[in-house]
Amino acid sequence: MSGLFEEGTTEGGHPADKSDVIYTCLSLRPDVKEFPAGVMEVLLGSEKLQLRSENDAYYLMCAWLLQSEHISDQEERQVLFKSFCRQLRFHFMSQDFLGAFVTACPYARASEFDFLLDIMRCSHTRRTLPQNLPDSQRKRVKVGKEDRSMGNLTCTFKNSFNLAALLPLKKDLEDLAPVYKYIGLAWGFPVAIQVKHEAEGTLGIYVYVGMPPRQGLRVEGGVGSRTAFEFTLKAGKEINTLRT
């Protein structure tokens, strides 16, 4: 699915400074933005949609809803959101993504309260039902469509900042804003690299995992309190392992 997105642009400031950046930080290809709603709905439900995880399908849906030029207002966006959700396989999404990302999504929160309850109930039922049945019946239980994920927890991104993007870091330390760039999706969560001055003559490299802000506020510390990631960051000859 990575081929549907373009690389994020390099910007100044903190990746979470804009409340709507979560669905625009990775820009869809121009031709994908032009997909009619009917085509997008078929794509989201297609067995041929190759995903690193089913979480990615939810992000793709929300990115198209915000970036598509076919949608004229928020009311139409909300109607399409409810229609598209019928194509998604919430029972194959990870529990941390459902709890940290989906429940904070402004489209989901703007829907009826029962909508989120139905998603969680569907996810829990589909995961636990076969385990609660006798062995003789378990194989006969159909739990819906197949999981389209690749089943690999490791996501690898290779990226670089060009010199022009880093030139602002040559200013006086007091006036510096860090620079960042979103580089891809890790299990449905957009990932950004941030570079900033630590001290005179020293640059620090950071990894940011984004999610929708809860109740319109920026969530300090990203998703650290609700989900966990481990990063191996290679910069030149330096290799560091980070956890968030």
N, C-alpha and C positions, 0 to 999 in steps of 0.2 A: 504493500500500500504506500510505501515511501515515495513512489513515483508520482503520486497524486499531488504532492506538496512541493513547493519550492523552498530553497534554503532561506532561513530567516535573515532579515537585514540586521546590520550592526547599528546599535543605538547607544545613547548615553543614559545614565541614571540607573535605577534599580528595575529589574524585569517585572516587578509587581506594582509599579507606580500607576499603571492604567488599569481601571477595573475591567475593561473589555479586552485587554490584551490576550487573555487566555485562548480565545478562539480566532485571533488574527495574527498571533505571533508567528505561526507557520502558514504562509500564504498558499492557498490552493493554486494549482496551475490555471492559467486563464481559461483553457478549454473546459476544465472541471467546474469552474465558477459558472460557465455558460450552460451546464447541464440543466435541462428542464426538471421540474420537480418529479415527474413520473420516472425519468431515467435515474435520478438519484435514489428514488425509493426502490427500484429494481436492483440497483447496485448494492445498496445496503443489505438486501436480503439474499444476494446471490451466493451460491456455493463457490463460485469462482473468485470471489473477493479474497485475496491472500492477505492474511493478517498475522502480525507477530503475536497478537492476543486479541480476543473479542473486545477488550477495552478500547482498542484503536477505532473500532467501528463507531463507538459513541462519540469520540472526539471528531471523527470525520463528519458525522452528521451535524454536530454543532458548528463546526467550522464552515460547512456549506451554508447552513441557515444564516449565519452572520455575514458571510462574504459574497453570497450569490446576489447578482444584480436583478434577478427575477422577482425578489421579494420586496414589496413596497412598504410594509409596516410591521410593527411588532405583533399585531393581531394575526396577520397571515403567517408569520413565523411560528407562532404558538400552535396554530392549526396544523401546520406541516409537521411540527415536532411530534405531536400526538400520533399523526399518521405514520411517520417514519419509525417511531418507537416499536410499532408492531412487527417490523422487520428485524429488530435487534434480538440477540440471544443473551439476555441478561443472566440466564442461569449459567453461562460459561464465563462471565466476567468475574474478576477477582473480588473477593469480599472487601479488601481495602479500597479498591477503586469505587465500588458501589457506595461505601460509607464515606469516603473522603471527597470524591469527585462528583458522582451523580447526585447525591443528596444536597450538594452545594450549588449545583447548576441552576442558573436563573430560569432556564426554560422549564426544568422539572419543578422548581419551587413555585413557579407561576401557575402550574396546573393544579387540578383539584388535589386535595390532600390524599385521597384514596389512590391516586396515581402512583405515588412513591411507595405506599404500602403494598400495592399490587406487585411492583417491581421486586421489592424485597421478599415478598411472600413467594413469588415465582422462583426467585433465585434459591431460596432456602429449600423449597419443596423439591425442586428438580435435583438438588445436590443430595438430599437425604433420603428420598423415597426408596431408591433401590436398596440402600443399606438397611432399611427398616423391614424389608420383606424376607421371607424364607428363601434359602438358596434355590429351591425348586421353581420359584416364581420370578426371581430377580432378573434372569436373562430375558424374560418375556416382556418386561416393562420397557416401553418406549419413552424416552425423555425428550423427544422433539428432534430438531435439526442437529446436524453434526457440528462439533466445535471446529471452527476454521483456523484456529491459532496454530502457530508453528511449534508451540510447546517448548520453546527455549527461553529461559529466564534472562539470558544475557543479551544486552543490546550494545552494539559497537558503533560509535560515531567517530569519524575522522574529519577534523575541521581546522581552520586557521583564520586569524584576523589579519587583514592586509594592513600595510604600514599607514595608509591614510586614516584608517579607523582608529589607530592607536596614537596618532599624533597629538590629540588633545591631552594625553597623559604626560606630555612634556611640560605642561604649565606648572605654576606654583602649586604646591600641595594643598594649600587652603582653598584653591578655586577648582580643584579637580572633581569631576564626576566620573564614576567608573563607566566602562563601556561593556556592553553585553550583546550576545547574539543567540537566538534560539536555534538549535541544531537538529532537533528531531523529537520523536515520540518514544518514550520508554514505558511500555505497558499502559498506553493511554494518557500518560502524563507528559506534557511538553517540557523539554529539558533545555536550559540555557547555560552558556559559559559566560562568566563575568570576569573581567580583568580590572584591577584597580591598584593604586599605590598603597603599599603597607607602610613605607617609610621612605626617606630620601634615597633614591637610587634602587628601590626594591619594588617589584611588582608581585601581586598576589593573584592566583587564578582560583576561581570558585565555581561550583556547580549549583545551579538553582533548579528545583523541580516545581513547576507551577500547578496551580489548581484554581478553580473559581473562588472568589472571595465570599466569605459567609456573611450574610446580612448586609451586603454592600461595603464591608470593611476588608482591608487587606489583612491577611492572616500572617502574623509575624512568625518567622521561622519556617515558612513554606508548609509542607505536609508532614513535618517531622513528628508531630504529636499524634498522627492518625495512620501513617503508613511508613514503611522503611525501605530505603535503597542503600546499596553499597556500590560505590564508584571506584574504579581504578583509573586514575588520571595520569596520562603520559604526556609530558611537555618536554621536548628535547630528549635528554638522557635521564630526566627525573621521572620516577614512577611513585605515585602516592595513592593510598587507599583511603577513601572517605566514606563515612556513614551518615545518613540523614534520616 
